[in-house]
Amino acid sequence: MNDEREKRLVEFRAIDNDENKMIIEGYAIKYDQPATHEYGSHKFTETIKRGALDNTDIKDVPLRYNHNDTFCIMARTRNNSLQLIKDDIGLKIRAELIDTQSNRDIYKSIQEGLIDKMSFAFTVAENGDTWTYGKDETLREVININKLFDVSVVDTPFYDTTSVYARSFELLENNLKQLDSLDLQKRKLEIKYKYEEKR
């Protein structure tokens, strides 16, 4: 199992209701929807595959603001203020925010469209992803998410954040270096083999 936490962004919305409750909902994860990002001159496309959540630990998941451990928890599965629903689309969240000043401020920002992204922090199980390397593009398919650590409302625009996909890019860079090294070793062996054939 890979213990490095990764984060991804999705959209969500505030729900109007007659009881003046602060309710937000949306999909934290959507299956089979490739997300492509530029990494220098290289493209990185990642897809969370259908079934990736089948064995995921989602027992005690908090809803946070910007993944901040020091900020008050906004809702939580443990007390049913946060519901995580696995379905054919992915993982849907529905949260009823507790009534605090900070949550009221965040909820107002959500209603006004100032905050409209949600991120989730997770780890991938051992052998829980596959990588396919091309000359200009790398494809990653996540097939088994081990644990969901939190879902967070975030105020960082999708393409302006480098930390969100930082772990995947680090993995990509390491894997590309390994491929370059293997390619170099292969070429050396080919040259050595040809040289020995001529002798």
Secondary structure, DSSP 8 states (H G I E B T S, - for coil): -----EEEEEEEEEE--TT---EEEEEEEETT--EEEEETTEEEEEEE-TTTTTT-B-SS-EEEETT-TTS---EEGGGTSEEEEE-SSEEEEEEE--S-HHHHHHHHHHHTTS--EEEEEEEE-TT-EEEEE-SSEEEEEE--EEEEEEEEEE-S-GGG-SSTTHHHHHHHHHHHHHHHHHHHHHHHHHHHHHHHHH-
